[in-house]
């Protein structure tokens, strides 16, 4: 993945004081990055996560992982 593609991916994660108490979440949703990471830790696949949280895409799951790696 190129740096610009990675940067674009990470722009899916937003932090706004008036959304989700300022916790990082996926843009356009109220789904916290922590919820996605917890789901992965429980053994759910990205596809299973997107089925459970319908507005999410697999790119959103990748963005959450990238954020957790310290991408922002």
Biopython code that builds the backbone (N, CA, C, O; Angstrom):
import numpy as np
from Bio.PDB.StructureBuilder import StructureBuilder

atoms = [
    (1, "UNK", "N", (0.851, -1.172, 0.000)),
    (1, "UNK", "CA", (0.000, 0.000, 0.000)),
    (1, "UNK", "C", (0.895, 1.233, 0.000)),
    (1, "UNK", "O", (1.839, 1.325, 0.786)),
    (2, "UNK", "N", (0.597, 2.173, -0.880)),
    (2, "UNK", "CA", (1.376, 3.400, -0.950)),
    (2, "UNK", "C", (1.041, 4.305, 0.235)),
    (2, "UNK", "O", (0.017, 4.147, 0.899)),
    (3, "UNK", "N", (1.946, 5.262, 0.473)),
    (3, "UNK", "CA", (1.713, 6.199, 1.575)),
    (3, "UNK", "C", (0.428, 6.983, 1.382)),
    (3, "UNK", "O", (-0.303, 7.218, 2.344)),
    (4, "UNK", "N", (0.138, 7.395, 0.144)),
    (4, "UNK", "CA", (-1.082, 8.177, -0.085)),
    (4, "UNK", "C", (-2.331, 7.324, 0.114)),
    (4, "UNK", "O", (-3.340, 7.817, 0.617)),
    (5, "UNK", "N", (-2.276, 6.048, -0.275)),
    (5, "UNK", "CA", (-3.420, 5.150, -0.055)),
    (5, "UNK", "C", (-3.617, 4.920, 1.439)),
    (5, "UNK", "O", (-4.749, 4.872, 1.919)),
    (6, "UNK", "N", (-2.526, 4.779, 2.165)),
    (6, "UNK", "CA", (-2.597, 4.569, 3.612)),
    (6, "UNK", "C", (-3.179, 5.808, 4.291)),
    (6, "UNK", "O", (-4.025, 5.694, 5.178)),
    (7, "UNK", "N", (-2.727, 6.984, 3.876)),
    (7, "UNK", "CA", (-3.232, 8.236, 4.433)),
    (7, "UNK", "C", (-4.717, 8.378, 4.148)),
    (7, "UNK", "O", (-5.484, 8.782, 5.021)),
    (8, "UNK", "N", (-5.126, 8.048, 2.930)),
    (8, "UNK", "CA", (-6.542, 8.118, 2.564)),
    (8, "UNK", "C", (-7.368, 7.155, 3.434)),
    (8, "UNK", "O", (-8.462, 7.492, 3.888)),
    (9, "UNK", "N", (-6.826, 5.968, 3.651)),
    (9, "UNK", "CA", (-7.505, 4.983, 4.484)),
    (9, "UNK", "C", (-7.693, 5.518, 5.903)),
    (9, "UNK", "O", (-8.770, 5.383, 6.484)),
    (10, "UNK", "N", (-6.658, 6.119, 6.452)),
    (10, "UNK", "CA", (-6.735, 6.611, 7.830)),
    (10, "UNK", "C", (-7.686, 7.798, 7.984)),
    (10, "UNK", "O", (-8.123, 8.092, 9.097)),
    (11, "UNK", "N", (-8.010, 8.475, 6.901)),
    (11, "UNK", "CA", (-8.963, 9.589, 6.985)),
    (11, "UNK", "C", (-10.369, 9.100, 7.295)),
    (11, "UNK", "O", (-11.255, 9.903, 7.587)),
    (12, "UNK", "N", (-10.583, 7.789, 7.235)),
    (12, "UNK", "CA", (-11.887, 7.228, 7.611)),
    (12, "UNK", "C", (-12.115, 7.302, 9.120)),
    (12, "UNK", "O", (-13.253, 7.216, 9.579)),
    (13, "UNK", "N", (-11.048, 7.460, 9.884)),
    (13, "UNK", "CA", (-11.151, 7.548, 11.346)),
    (13, "UNK", "C", (-11.177, 9.026, 11.729)),
    (13, "UNK", "O", (-10.293, 9.797, 11.355)),
    (14, "UNK", "N", (-12.206, 9.400, 12.478)),
    (14, "UNK", "CA", (-12.342, 10.794, 12.901)),
    (14, "UNK", "C", (-12.488, 10.871, 14.419)),
    (14, "UNK", "O", (-12.933, 9.932, 15.079)),
    (15, "UNK", "N", (-12.099, 12.018, 14.934)),
    (15, "UNK", "CA", (-12.257, 12.297, 16.363)),
    (15, "UNK", "C", (-12.931, 13.652, 16.469)),
    (15, "UNK", "O", (-12.346, 14.682, 16.133)),
    (16, "UNK", "N", (-14.171, 13.637, 16.944)),
    (16, "UNK", "CA", (-14.930, 14.873, 17.113)),
    (16, "UNK", "C", (-15.500, 14.881, 18.525)),
    (16, "UNK", "O", (-16.111, 13.900, 18.948)),
    (17, "UNK", "N", (-15.311, 15.963, 19.255)),
    (17, "UNK", "CA", (-15.790, 16.022, 20.634)),
    (17, "UNK", "C", (-17.289, 15.750, 20.783)),
    (17, "UNK", "O", (-17.723, 15.241, 21.816)),
    (18, "UNK", "N", (-18.081, 16.084, 19.763)),
    (18, "UNK", "CA", (-19.526, 15.921, 19.866)),
    (18, "UNK", "C", (-20.035, 14.588, 19.309)),
    (18, "UNK", "O", (-21.244, 14.362, 19.244)),
    (19, "UNK", "N", (-19.121, 13.716, 18.911)),
    (19, "UNK", "CA", (-19.507, 12.401, 18.389)),
    (19, "UNK", "C", (-18.793, 11.326, 19.208)),
    (19, "UNK", "O", (-17.566, 11.330, 19.316)),
    (20, "UNK", "N", (-19.552, 10.429, 19.770)),
    (20, "UNK", "CA", (-19.001, 9.306, 20.564)),
    (20, "UNK", "C", (-18.094, 9.781, 21.694)),
    (20, "UNK", "O", (-17.105, 9.125, 22.022)),
    (21, "UNK", "N", (-18.431, 10.912, 22.282)),
    (21, "UNK", "CA", (-17.651, 11.410, 23.410)),
    (21, "UNK", "C", (-16.207, 11.722, 23.071)),
    (21, "UNK", "O", (-15.345, 11.707, 23.950)),
    (22, "UNK", "N", (-15.933, 12.005, 21.801)),
    (22, "UNK", "CA", (-14.572, 12.330, 21.394)),
    (22, "UNK", "C", (-13.690, 11.121, 21.143)),
    (22, "UNK", "O", (-12.500, 11.267, 20.862)),
    (23, "UNK", "N", (-14.258, 9.937, 21.241)),
    (23, "UNK", "CA", (-13.484, 8.715, 20.961)),
    (23, "UNK", "C", (-13.338, 8.550, 19.448)),
    (23, "UNK", "O", (-14.225, 8.960, 18.699)),
    (24, "UNK", "N", (-12.233, 7.957, 18.985)),
    (24, "UNK", "CA", (-12.074, 7.740, 17.548)),
    (24, "UNK", "C", (-13.155, 6.800, 17.012)),
    (24, "UNK", "O", (-13.419, 5.742, 17.583)),
    (25, "UNK", "N", (-13.771, 7.211, 15.909)),
    (25, "UNK", "CA", (-14.796, 6.380, 15.293)),
    (25, "UNK", "C", (-14.674, 6.477, 13.774)),
    (25, "UNK", "O", (-13.916, 7.292, 13.248)),
    (26, "UNK", "N", (-15.420, 5.645, 13.094)),
    (26, "UNK", "CA", (-15.402, 5.629, 11.639)),
    (26, "UNK", "C", (-16.276, 6.776, 11.136)),
    (26, "UNK", "O", (-17.405, 6.957, 11.591)),
    (27, "UNK", "N", (-15.744, 7.535, 10.205)),
    (27, "UNK", "CA", (-16.439, 8.700, 9.663)),
    (27, "UNK", "C", (-17.830, 8.334, 9.159)),
    (27, "UNK", "O", (-18.012, 7.333, 8.467)),
    (28, "UNK", "N", (-18.799, 9.156, 9.516)),
    (28, "UNK", "CA", (-20.171, 8.957, 9.084)),
    (28, "UNK", "C", (-20.937, 7.933, 9.895)),
    (28, "UNK", "O", (-22.085, 7.620, 9.579)),
    (29, "UNK", "N", (-20.310, 7.406, 10.941)),
    (29, "UNK", "CA", (-20.966, 6.438, 11.815)),
    (29, "UNK", "C", (-20.721, 6.839, 13.253)),
    (29, "UNK", "O", (-20.013, 7.805, 13.532)),
    (30, "UNK", "N", (-21.303, 6.101, 14.143)),
    (30, "UNK", "CA", (-21.013, 6.244, 15.569)),
    (30, "UNK", "C", (-20.409, 4.928, 16.079)),
    (30, "UNK", "O", (-20.657, 4.505, 17.208)),
    (31, "UNK", "N", (-19.624, 4.309, 15.223)),
    (31, "UNK", "CA", (-18.982, 3.044, 15.569)),
    (31, "UNK", "C", (-17.532, 3.334, 15.952)),
    (31, "UNK", "O", (-16.722, 3.758, 15.128)),
    (32, "UNK", "N", (-17.231, 3.091, 17.226)),
    (32, "UNK", "CA", (-15.887, 3.357, 17.740)),
    (32, "UNK", "C", (-14.861, 2.386, 17.170)),
    (32, "UNK", "O", (-15.156, 1.222, 16.899)),
    (33, "UNK", "N", (-13.658, 2.899, 17.000)),
    (33, "UNK", "CA", (-12.535, 2.063, 16.588)),
    (33, "UNK", "C", (-12.358, 0.928, 17.592)),
    (33, "UNK", "O", (-12.069, -0.205, 17.206)),
    (34, "UNK", "N", (-12.528, 1.225, 18.867)),
    (34, "UNK", "CA", (-12.346, 0.206, 19.911)),
    (34, "UNK", "C", (-13.313, -0.959, 19.727)),
    (34, "UNK", "O", (-12.946, -2.105, 19.986)),
    (35, "UNK", "N", (-14.536, -0.690, 19.285)),
    (35, "UNK", "CA", (-15.514, -1.753, 19.064)),
    (35, "UNK", "C", (-15.042, -2.677, 17.938)),
    (35, "UNK", "O", (-15.172, -3.899, 18.024)),
    (36, "UNK", "N", (-14.501, -2.080, 16.898)),
    (36, "UNK", "CA", (-13.991, -2.879, 15.775)),
    (36, "UNK", "C", (-12.803, -3.727, 16.228)),
    (36, "UNK", "O", (-12.721, -4.914, 15.912)),
    (37, "UNK", "N", (-11.893, -3.112, 16.966)),
    (37, "UNK", "CA", (-10.716, -3.848, 17.433)),
    (37, "UNK", "C", (-11.102, -4.960, 18.408)),
    (37, "UNK", "O", (-10.534, -6.052, 18.362)),
    (38, "UNK", "N", (-12.067, -4.686, 19.288)),
    (38, "UNK", "CA", (-12.551, -5.716, 20.208)),
    (38, "UNK", "C", (-13.168, -6.878, 19.437)),
    (38, "UNK", "O", (-12.978, -8.039, 19.799)),
    (39, "UNK", "N", (-13.901, -6.565, 18.382)),
    (39, "UNK", "CA", (-14.521, -7.617, 17.563)),
    (39, "UNK", "C", (-13.453, -8.488, 16.903)),
    (39, "UNK", "O", (-13.585, -9.710, 16.849)),
    (40, "UNK", "N", (-12.399, -7.853, 16.405)),
    (40, "UNK", "CA", (-11.295, -8.624, 15.817)),
    (40, "UNK", "C", (-10.621, -9.493, 16.875)),
    (40, "UNK", "O", (-10.276, -10.646, 16.620)),
    (41, "UNK", "N", (-10.438, -8.922, 18.068)),
    (41, "UNK", "CA", (-9.793, -9.671, 19.155)),
    (41, "UNK", "C", (-10.630, -10.874, 19.583)),
    (41, "UNK", "O", (-10.090, -11.882, 20.038)),
    (42, "UNK", "N", (-11.946, -10.765, 19.435)),
    (42, "UNK", "CA", (-12.838, -11.880, 19.776)),
    (42, "UNK", "C", (-12.855, -12.956, 18.694)),
    (42, "UNK", "O", (-13.478, -14.005, 18.858)),
    (43, "UNK", "N", (-12.163, -12.682, 17.585)),
    (43, "UNK", "CA", (-12.058, -13.692, 16.539)),
    (43, "UNK", "C", (-12.959, -13.491, 15.336)),
    (43, "UNK", "O", (-12.973, -14.323, 14.429)),
    (44, "UNK", "N", (-13.716, -12.395, 15.313)),
    (44, "UNK", "CA", (-14.550, -12.131, 14.146)),
    (44, "UNK", "C", (-13.672, -11.701, 12.969)),
    (44, "UNK", "O", (-12.667, -11.015, 13.153)),
    (45, "UNK", "N", (-14.052, -12.101, 11.785)),
    (45, "UNK", "CA", (-13.340, -11.687, 10.580)),
    (45, "UNK", "C", (-13.846, -10.308, 10.165)),
    (45, "UNK", "O", (-14.923, -9.891, 10.592)),
    (46, "UNK", "N", (-13.082, -9.599, 9.342)),
    (46, "UNK", "CA", (-13.583, -8.312, 8.846)),
    (46, "UNK", "C", (-14.948, -8.442, 8.165)),
    (46, "UNK", "O", (-15.802, -7.571, 8.324)),
    (47, "UNK", "N", (-15.153, -9.504, 7.422)),
    (47, "UNK", "CA", (-16.434, -9.710, 6.750)),
    (47, "UNK", "C", (-17.565, -9.872, 7.773)),
    (47, "UNK", "O", (-18.654, -9.328, 7.587)),
    (48, "UNK", "N", (-17.306, -10.617, 8.848)),
    (48, "UNK", "CA", (-18.321, -10.796, 9.896)),
    (48, "UNK", "C", (-18.631, -9.468, 10.585)),
    (48, "UNK", "O", (-19.783, -9.186, 10.917)),
    (49, "UNK", "N", (-17.609, -8.668, 10.794)),
    (49, "UNK", "CA", (-17.798, -7.366, 11.442)),
    (49, "UNK", "C", (-18.668, -6.466, 10.570)),
    (49, "UNK", "O", (-19.561, -5.784, 11.073)),
    (50, "UNK", "N", (-18.408, -6.466, 9.267)),
    (50, "UNK", "CA", (-19.206, -5.618, 8.377)),
    (50, "UNK", "C", (-20.647, -6.092, 8.288)),
    (50, "UNK", "O", (-21.545, -5.284, 8.050)),
    (51, "UNK", "N", (-20.884, -7.375, 8.472)),
    (51, "UNK", "CA", (-22.263, -7.876, 8.483)),
    (51, "UNK", "C", (-22.976, -7.473, 9.766)),
    (51, "UNK", "O", (-24.176, -7.198, 9.755)),
    (52, "UNK", "N", (-22.239, -7.440, 10.869)),
    (52, "UNK", "CA", (-22.824, -7.090, 12.160)),
    (52, "UNK", "C", (-23.069, -5.580, 12.273)),
    (52, "UNK", "O", (-24.079, -5.149, 12.829)),
    (53, "UNK", "N", (-22.145, -4.791, 11.747)),
    (53, "UNK", "CA", (-22.245, -3.332, 11.778)),
    (53, "UNK", "C", (-22.428, -2.865, 10.335)),
    (53, "UNK", "O", (-21.471, -2.470, 9.669)),
    (54, "UNK", "N", (-23.660, -2.918, 9.872)),
    (54, "UNK", "CA", (-23.981, -2.738, 8.458)),
    (54, "UNK", "C", (-23.361, -1.533, 7.755)),
    (54, "UNK", "O", (-22.997, -1.679, 6.588)),
    (55, "UNK", "N", (-23.213, -0.370, 8.356)),
    (55, "UNK", "CA", (-22.618, 0.709, 7.566)),
    (55, "UNK", "C", (-21.122, 0.536, 7.303)),
    (55, "UNK", "O", (-20.563, 1.225, 6.449)),
    (56, "UNK", "N", (-20.468, -0.375, 8.026)),
    (56, "UNK", "CA", (-19.024, -0.539, 7.868)),
    (56, "UNK", "C", (-18.666, -1.293, 6.597)),
    (56, "UNK", "O", (-19.430, -2.113, 6.087)),
    (57, "UNK", "N", (-17.467, -0.979, 6.108)),
    (57, "UNK", "CA", (-16.879, -1.718, 5.000)),
    (57, "UNK", "C", (-15.591, -2.368, 5.502)),
    (57, "UNK", "O", (-15.103, -2.040, 6.583)),
    (58, "UNK", "N", (-15.056, -3.276, 4.722)),
    (58, "UNK", "CA", (-13.785, -3.896, 5.115)),
    (58, "UNK", "C", (-12.669, -2.853, 5.143)),
    (58, "UNK", "O", (-11.716, -2.991, 5.910)),
    (59, "UNK", "N", (-12.778, -1.811, 4.316)),
    (59, "UNK", "CA", (-11.805, -0.715, 4.364)),
    (59, "UNK", "C", (-11.872, 0.006, 5.709)),
    (59, "UNK", "O", (-10.846, 0.427, 6.243)),
    (60, "UNK", "N", (-13.072, 0.145, 6.250)),
    (60, "UNK", "CA", (-13.220, 0.767, 7.571)),
    (60, "UNK", "C", (-12.523, -0.066, 8.645)),
    (60, "UNK", "O", (-11.895, 0.478, 9.554)),
    (61, "UNK", "N", (-12.637, -1.374, 8.534)),
    (61, "UNK", "CA", (-11.957, -2.266, 9.491)),
    (61, "UNK", "C", (-10.443, -2.084, 9.355)),
    (61, "UNK", "O", (-9.734, -2.004, 10.358)),
    (62, "UNK", "N", (-9.954, -2.021, 8.123)),
    (62, "UNK", "CA", (-8.517, -1.788, 7.906)),
    (62, "UNK", "C", (-8.093, -0.437, 8.484)),
    (62, "UNK", "O", (-7.012, -0.316, 9.060)),
    (63, "UNK", "N", (-8.940, 0.568, 8.330)),
    (63, "UNK", "CA", (-8.634, 1.894, 8.871)),
    (63, "UNK", "C", (-8.515, 1.842, 10.388)),
    (63, "UNK", "O", (-7.631, 2.479, 10.961)),
    (64, "UNK", "N", (-9.394, 1.094, 11.042)),
    (64, "UNK", "CA", (-9.346, 0.971, 12.498)),
    (64, "UNK", "C", (-8.042, 0.305, 12.936)),
    (64, "UNK", "O", (-7.426, 0.723, 13.917)),
    (65, "UNK", "N", (-7.631, -0.715, 12.218)),
    (65, "UNK", "CA", (-6.366, -1.400, 12.535)),
    (65, "UNK", "C", (-5.183, -0.445, 12.301)),
    (65, "UNK", "O", (-4.258, -0.380, 13.110)),
    (66, "UNK", "N", (-5.229, 0.286, 11.194)),
    (66, "UNK", "CA", (-4.176, 1.256, 10.911)),
    (66, "UNK", "C", (-4.091, 2.330, 11.981)),
    (66, "UNK", "O", (-3.000, 2.733, 12.385)),
    (67, "UNK", "N", (-5.232, 2.785, 12.430)),
    (67, "UNK", "CA", (-5.258, 3.766, 13.513)),
    (67, "UNK", "C", (-4.635, 3.183, 14.771)),
    (67, "UNK", "O", (-3.848, 3.845, 15.448)),
    (68, "UNK", "N", (-4.988, 1.949, 15.079)),
    (68, "UNK", "CA", (-4.454, 1.304, 16.282)),
    (68, "UNK", "C", (-2.931, 1.141, 16.211)),
    (68, "UNK", "O", (-2.250, 1.145, 17.237)),
    (69, "UNK", "N", (-2.414, 0.999, 15.004)),
    (69, "UNK", "CA", (-0.962, 0.869, 14.823)),
    (69, "UNK", "C", (-0.253, 2.198, 15.011)),
    (69, "UNK", "O", (0.976, 2.261, 14.980)),
    (70, "UNK", "N", (-1.016, 3.250, 15.206)),
    (70, "UNK", "CA", (-0.396, 4.568, 15.423)),
    (70, "UNK", "C", (-0.302, 5.385, 14.158)),
    (70, "UNK", "O", (0.571, 6.243, 14.029)),
    (71, "UNK", "N", (-1.202, 5.121, 13.219)),
    (71, "UNK", "CA", (-1.162, 5.816, 11.948)),
    (71, "UNK", "C", (-1.579, 7.258, 11.986)),
    (71, "UNK", "O", (-1.258, 8.012, 11.068)),
    (72, "UNK", "N", (-2.290, 7.675, 13.028)),
    (72, "UNK", "CA", (-2.714, 9.084, 13.096)),
    (72, "UNK", "C", (-1.977, 9.790, 14.195)),
    (72, "UNK", "O", (-2.191, 10.982, 14.415)),
]
sb = StructureBuilder()
sb.init_structure("model")
sb.init_model(0)
sb.init_chain("A")
sb.init_seg("    ")
for serial, (resi, resn, name, xyz) in enumerate(atoms, 1):
    if name == "N":
        sb.init_residue(resn, " ", resi, " ")
    sb.init_atom(name, np.array(xyz, "f"), 0.0, 1.0, " ", f" {name:<3s}", serial, name[0])
structure = sb.get_structure()
